[in-house]
Amino acid sequence: MSKPVKDMIVSEYRKRFEGIDGAVVLDIRGIDANQNNGLRLALQKKSVRVTVVKNSLARTAFSGSGLDALGTALKGPSALAFGGDSVVDVARAIIEWAKKLQGIAVKGAVLDGEYFPGEAGVRRLASFPTREEAQAKVVQIALSPARRVVGAAMGPGGRVLGIVRQIEEKLEKNEAIARVG
């Protein structure tokens, strides 16, 4: 391959993967064409794309980007799965398909520059919460103390609050608060 052609491919990779900070690397050569099409169509429904890359050119294109850590996984035939809501969703989908199709070899993944080696690393990544799940958990944690305060006011402390209100009302009307013997 000539140098100008290689430069064009590297440029195309940079454009295609610009802004992407997470992807899963896999080898899909062990599956037949029908399985490959089924895999790609199912992933496409989840907005996940699969692109076969030339390793040396991809390493060059990814240098200095969020995908730079994938350099060690780019050996032998490689395809990148990326997109979806997050790379965690991509990892979950790939692990699910790897169970169905024995010919898929999962090589690794990257999330925000952190490399997850091999299938075990991708399984670990798939166990992470997605961005939406993590945001929901943060909101739940932030609201938890407020729920406790409201619960205390509504529970046994609520009776005390009611008594305090009665005392305030009586004081405003200049009524006696307690009866003496």
DOLUMKE-809031 format. One record per residue: x, y, z of N, C-alpha, C in turn; residue in three letters. Coordinates in steps of 0.1 Angstrom, whole numbers, plus 5000, padded with zeros to 4 digits. Example, Ala and Ser with C-alpha at 12.3 -4.5 7.8 and 13.67 -1.06 7.14 Angstrom:
513249435078512349555078513249675078ALA/512849785071513749895071512950005079SER/
***
This chain:
500849885000500050005000500950125000MET/500650224992501450344990501250435002SER/502250525004502150625016500950715014LYS/500650765003499450855002498150775005PRO/498050655001496850575005496750555020VAL/497850515026497950505040497550625048LYS/498050745043497650875049496250905048ASP/495550865036494150885035493350795044MET/493750675046493150585056493250635070ILE/494450675074494650735087493750855089VAL/493650945079492851055080491351025081SER/490950915074489550875075489250815089GLU/490150735094490050685108489850795118TYR/490750895117490651015126489251075125ARG/488751095113487451155112486351065118LYS/486450945114485350845118485350825133ARG/486450825140486550805154486750925163PHE/486551045156486751175164485751185175GLU/486151215187485251235198484851105205GLY/485250995200484950865206485950835216ILE/485550815229486450785240486350645245ASP/485550565238485350425243484950335231GLY/485550215231485250115221485749975226ALA/485149875219485549735222486249685209VAL/487349615211488049555200487749405200VAL/487349355188487049205187487549155174LEU/487549025173487948955161486748875157ASP/486148915145484948845141485148755129ILE/486448715126486648635115486248485117ARG/485948445129485548315132484048285130GLY/483348385125481848365123481548375108ILE/480548305103480248315089479448435086ASP/479248465073478648585068477248605074ALA/476448505075475048525080475148565095ASN/476048505102476148545116476648685118GLN/477648715109478248855109477148955106ASN/476248935096475149025093474249035105ASN/473848915111472948915122473549005134GLY/474848985136475449055147475449205144LEU/475849245132475849385128474449455129ARG/473449385124472049435124471549455138LEU/471849355147471349365160472049475168ALA/473349495165474049605172473649735166LEU/473349735153472849865147471549915153GLN/470649825157469449865164469749935177LYS/470849905183471249975196472250085193LYS/472350135180473150235176474650205178SER/475050085177476450035178476950005164VAL/478050055161478650025148479849935149ARG/480149855139481249765139482049805127VAL/483349835128484249875117485549795118THR/485849725107487149645106488149755103VAL/489349745110490449835109491749765106VAL/492549845099493949795097494749845109LYS/495349745117495949775130496949885130ASN/497949875122499049975122498550115119SER/497550125109497050255106496150305117LEU/495350215123494450255134495350305146ALA/496450235149497250285160497750425157ARG/498150445145498650585141497550685143THR/496350655138495150745139494750765153ALA/494850665162494350685176495450745185PHE/496650765180497650825188497250955194SER/497350975207496951105213495451125215GLY/494651025211493151035213492750945225SER/491450945227490850865238491050715235GLY/491250675223491350535219492850485218LEU/493750575222495150545221495550415229ASP/494850385240495150265249494850135241ALA/494050145231493650025223494849965215LEU/495950035214497049995206497549845210GLY/497449805222497949675226496949565221THR/495649605220494649505215494649495200ALA/495249585193495149585178496249495173LEU/496049365174496949265168496049165162LYS/496549115150495649025142494449095137GLY/493549015131492349075125491549145136PRO/491149275134490549355145489349435139SER/488349435147487149525144486849605157ALA/486449725155486049805166484549825167LEU/483949795179482549825181482449945190ALA/481650045185481550175192480250235190PHE/479850335198478550405196477650365208GLY/476350365205475450335215475350455225GLY/474750435237474650535247475950545254ASP/476650435256477950445262478750315259SER/480050315261480850195258480450075267VAL/479850105279479350005288478249925280VAL/477349995274476249925266476849845255ASP/477849895248478549825237479149695243VAL/479849705254480449595261479449485264ALA/478349535270477249435274476749365261ARG/476549435251476049375238477049275232ALA/478249315232479349225227479449095235ILE/479449115248479548995257478348905255ILE/477148965253475948885250476048805237GLU/476648865227476848805214477948705214TRP/478948725222480048635223479548495229ALA/478548505238477948385243477248305233LYS/476548375224475748315213476648255202LYS/477648335198478448295187479848265192LEU/480248145191481548095197482748155189GLN/482548205176483648245168484148385171GLY/483448455180483848595183484948595194ILE/486048655191487148675201487148815206ALA/486848835219486948975224488349005229VAL/488949105224490349135226490549245237LYS/489649335239489749435249488849555247GLY/488949655256488149775254488849885261ALA/488350005258488850125264487650215268VAL/487750275280486750375284487550495291LEU/487350605285488050725290489550705292ASP/490250645282491650615283492050505291GLY/491150435299491550315307491350195298GLU/492350115298492249985290491849875298TYR/490949795292490349675298490749555290PHE/491849475294492349375285491549245284PRO/491449195272490849065270489349065273GLY/488748945272487348925275487048945289GLU/487948915298487648935313487549085315ALA/488449165309488349315311487049365305GLY/486649315294485349365288484149325296VAL/484249205302483149165312483149255324ARG/484249295329484349385340483749515336ARG/484049565324483549695319481949685318LEU/481549565313480049545311479349555324ALA/480049525335479349525349479249665354SER/479949765348479849905353478449955350PHE/478050055358476750125355476950215343PRO/475850225335475950315324475850455329THR/476150555321476150695325474750735331ARG/473650685325472350715331472150645344GLU/472550525345472450455358473250525369GLU/474450565366475350635375474750765380ALA/474150845370473450965373472250945382GLN/471550845380470350815388470850775402ALA/471850705404472450665417472850795424LYS/473550885418473951015424472751095429VAL/471751105421470551175425469951105437VAL/469850975436469250905448470050925461GLN/471350935460472250955471472051095476ILE/471951195467471751335471470351355478ALA/469351285473468051305479467751225491LEU/468651135494468351045506468351115519SER/469251215522469151285535467851365536PRO/467351425525466151505526464951415529ALA/464951295523463851195526463851155541ARG/465051145547465051105561464451225569ARG/464851345566464251465574462751465573VAL/462251455560460751455558460151335566VAL/460851215565460251095572460251125587GLY/461251185592461251215607460151305611ALA/459951405602458851505605457551445604ALA/457351345595456051285593455851175603MET/456851115608456751005618456451055632GLY/457150995642456951035656457251175658PRO/458251235651458551375652457351465647GLY/456551405639455451485634454451515645GLY/454251425655453451455666453951575674ARG/455251575676455851695683455551815675VAL/455751815662455451935654454051975655LEU/453151885656451651915658451451985671GLY/452051935681451951995695452552135695ILE/453652155688454252295687453252385680VAL/452652345670451652425662450552465671ARG/450052365679448952395688449352505699GLN/450552495704451052585713451152725707ILE/451652735695451752865688450352925686GLU/449352845682448052895680447452955693GLU/447652875704447152925717447853055721LYS/449153065719449853185723449353305715LEU/449053285702448553395694447153435699GLU/446353345704445053385709445053425723LYS/446153425729446353455744445553355752ASN/445553235749444853125756445953065765GLU/445452995776446252925785446852795777ALA/448052765779448652655773448452525780ILE/448552535793448252415801447352445812ALA/446552355817445652365828446352335841ARG/446252415850446852385863445752335872VAL/445952225879445252155888444052185893GLY/
***
